[in-house]
Amino acid sequence: MDTLQQISEEWIPKIKSWVLSLTIEQWSIIGGSLVALILLRILIKSFRKKKPQKSIPLLELDALQIAPLGRDAFLKIRNRGESAVLSDLAIQGRNDISVKNSFAGHQIDKDKVYSILLEANGGEKFSANFSIELTYLDLEGTVRKQLLRPMLAVNN
């Protein structure tokens, strides 16, 4: 604390006398330099290339159509974002539902619909009391998971 007080007592008068001794021309050079630095900073920011937005797929449940006998269902997934490659599909809430067609490795392009056929193997018929967890890769190779709830979009 004493060192700081000694420095302030020694340097504050020197700084005051230096500021008071500056002429108008020197003040204008200092002010102009500050304005030029601020403008240069603004120009550099405006000319920098903006980073591209990450391309993220936006998968959503387009439709779930249940067959009249209740044993099969036709699931449609729409991609409203960038392309994605399906890698896994897990049914949550029901253990007796199986996927009839292969889906792993299929690409869902932007604004396209992909259909998956499901089959109920147990004694219980289809109802919208389950969730579908999709695992997919985006264009950058990032693995993403998304949970779809068909009970919100059932079409009979």
C-alpha positions as CSV (number, residue, x, y, z in Angstrom):
1,M,0.0,0.0,0.0
2,D,2.8,2.4,0.8
3,T,4.5,1.6,-2.5
4,L,1.4,2.4,-4.4
5,Q,1.0,5.7,-2.5
6,Q,4.6,6.6,-3.2
7,I,4.1,5.9,-6.9
8,S,0.9,7.9,-7.1
9,E,2.4,10.9,-5.2
10,E,5.4,10.8,-7.5
11,W,3.7,10.3,-10.9
12,I,0.4,12.1,-10.6
13,P,2.1,15.6,-10.5
14,K,4.3,14.6,-13.4
15,I,1.3,13.4,-15.5
16,K,-0.6,16.6,-14.6
17,S,2.2,18.9,-15.6
18,W,2.7,16.9,-18.9
19,V,-1.0,17.1,-19.8
20,L,-1.1,20.9,-19.0
21,S,2.0,21.4,-21.2
22,L,0.5,19.9,-24.3
23,T,-0.4,22.4,-27.1
24,I,-3.5,22.4,-29.2
25,E,-1.7,20.7,-32.1
26,Q,-0.5,17.9,-29.8
27,W,-4.1,17.4,-28.5
28,S,-5.4,17.3,-32.0
29,I,-2.8,14.7,-33.0
30,I,-3.7,12.5,-30.0
31,G,-7.5,12.9,-30.6
32,G,-7.1,12.2,-34.4
33,S,-5.0,9.1,-33.6
34,L,-7.7,7.8,-31.2
35,V,-10.5,8.4,-33.8
36,A,-8.4,6.7,-36.5
37,L,-7.8,3.6,-34.2
38,I,-11.5,3.4,-33.5
39,L,-12.4,3.6,-37.2
40,L,-9.7,1.1,-38.1
41,R,-11.2,-1.3,-35.6
42,I,-14.7,-0.9,-37.0
43,L,-13.5,-1.4,-40.6
44,I,-11.5,-4.6,-39.6
45,K,-14.6,-6.0,-37.9
46,S,-16.9,-5.3,-40.9
47,F,-14.5,-6.8,-43.5
48,R,-13.8,-10.0,-41.6
49,K,-15.4,-13.0,-43.1
50,K,-18.3,-14.2,-41.1
51,K,-18.2,-17.8,-40.0
52,P,-20.8,-19.9,-41.9
53,Q,-23.8,-21.1,-39.9
54,K,-23.6,-24.7,-38.9
55,S,-25.7,-26.9,-41.1
56,I,-28.1,-28.6,-38.8
57,P,-30.7,-31.1,-39.9
58,L,-34.2,-30.5,-38.5
59,L,-35.9,-33.9,-38.5
60,E,-39.6,-34.0,-37.6
61,L,-42.4,-36.5,-37.6
62,D,-44.4,-35.9,-40.8
63,A,-47.0,-38.7,-40.3
64,L,-47.7,-41.9,-38.5
65,Q,-50.3,-44.0,-40.3
66,I,-51.5,-47.1,-38.5
67,A,-52.9,-49.9,-40.6
68,P,-56.6,-50.8,-40.1
69,L,-55.7,-54.1,-38.3
70,G,-53.3,-52.2,-36.0
71,R,-50.3,-54.5,-36.6
72,D,-48.3,-52.3,-39.0
73,A,-47.6,-48.6,-39.0
74,F,-46.1,-46.3,-41.6
75,L,-43.8,-43.6,-40.2
76,K,-42.8,-40.6,-42.3
77,I,-39.9,-38.4,-41.2
78,R,-39.3,-35.0,-42.9
79,N,-36.1,-33.1,-42.9
80,R,-36.6,-29.4,-42.9
81,G,-32.8,-28.6,-42.4
82,E,-29.6,-29.8,-44.1
83,S,-29.0,-33.3,-45.2
84,A,-28.6,-36.1,-42.6
85,V,-27.6,-39.8,-42.7
86,L,-29.6,-42.1,-40.4
87,S,-27.6,-44.4,-38.3
88,D,-29.9,-45.8,-35.6
89,L,-33.6,-45.8,-34.6
90,A,-34.7,-46.9,-31.2
91,I,-38.3,-47.3,-30.1
92,Q,-38.9,-46.2,-26.5
93,G,-42.0,-47.2,-24.5
94,R,-42.7,-50.4,-26.5
95,N,-40.6,-53.5,-26.6
96,D,-42.7,-55.3,-29.2
97,I,-42.2,-52.9,-32.2
98,S,-39.7,-53.8,-34.9
99,V,-38.6,-52.0,-38.0
100,K,-39.4,-53.8,-41.2
101,N,-37.2,-51.9,-43.6
102,S,-33.5,-51.1,-43.2
103,F,-32.8,-47.4,-42.5
104,A,-29.1,-47.2,-41.3
105,G,-27.0,-45.4,-43.9
106,H,-30.0,-43.8,-45.7
107,Q,-29.6,-40.1,-46.4
108,I,-32.5,-37.7,-45.9
109,D,-31.9,-34.7,-48.1
110,K,-33.2,-31.2,-47.3
111,D,-37.0,-30.9,-47.6
112,K,-37.4,-34.6,-48.3
113,V,-39.5,-37.3,-46.6
114,Y,-38.2,-40.8,-45.6
115,S,-40.6,-43.6,-44.8
116,I,-40.1,-46.4,-42.2
117,L,-42.4,-49.4,-41.9
118,L,-43.0,-50.6,-38.3
119,E,-44.6,-53.8,-37.1
120,A,-46.1,-54.7,-33.7
121,N,-45.0,-58.2,-32.8
122,G,-46.7,-58.6,-29.5
123,G,-50.4,-59.0,-28.6
124,E,-50.9,-55.2,-28.3
125,K,-52.0,-53.3,-31.3
126,F,-50.4,-50.1,-32.4
127,S,-51.2,-46.9,-30.6
128,A,-49.2,-43.7,-30.3
129,N,-47.9,-44.5,-26.9
130,F,-44.2,-44.7,-27.8
131,S,-41.3,-42.4,-28.8
132,I,-38.8,-42.8,-31.5
133,E,-35.1,-41.8,-30.9
134,L,-33.3,-41.1,-34.1
135,T,-29.5,-41.1,-34.3
136,Y,-28.0,-39.5,-37.4
137,L,-24.9,-37.7,-38.8
138,D,-25.0,-34.2,-40.1
139,L,-22.9,-32.8,-43.0
140,E,-20.0,-32.1,-40.6
141,G,-20.0,-35.6,-39.3
142,T,-21.4,-34.7,-35.9
143,V,-23.6,-37.5,-34.3
144,R,-26.9,-36.1,-33.2
145,K,-29.9,-37.7,-31.4
146,Q,-33.4,-36.5,-31.6
147,L,-36.6,-37.8,-29.9
148,L,-39.8,-37.8,-31.9
149,R,-43.2,-38.3,-30.3
150,P,-45.7,-39.7,-32.7
151,M,-48.6,-39.2,-30.3
152,L,-48.6,-35.6,-31.4
153,A,-48.9,-36.3,-35.1
154,V,-51.1,-39.4,-35.6
155,N,-52.8,-39.7,-38.9
156,N,-55.2,-42.7,-39.1
